Amino acid sequence: MALEMKKNCQTCNTALQGDSEAYICVHECTFCSPCTESTNHVCPNCGGELVRRPKKK
């Protein structure tokens, strides 16, 4: 099962390329680094932990 690599931060709508630093939760909610830091690595949608999204090759 592959991750859905979303192309924009769900908070500020910043564009996220495949190699951009981005963070996801278990539900694949996706956020840029500044938005992740502002929520202390907690997903504002589900309350789950935000971790670094793997990079595409």
Buried (B, 14 or more C-beta within 10 A) or exposed (E): EEEEBBEBBBBEEBEBEEEBEBBBBEEEBBBBBEBBEEBEBEBBEEEBEBEEBEEEE
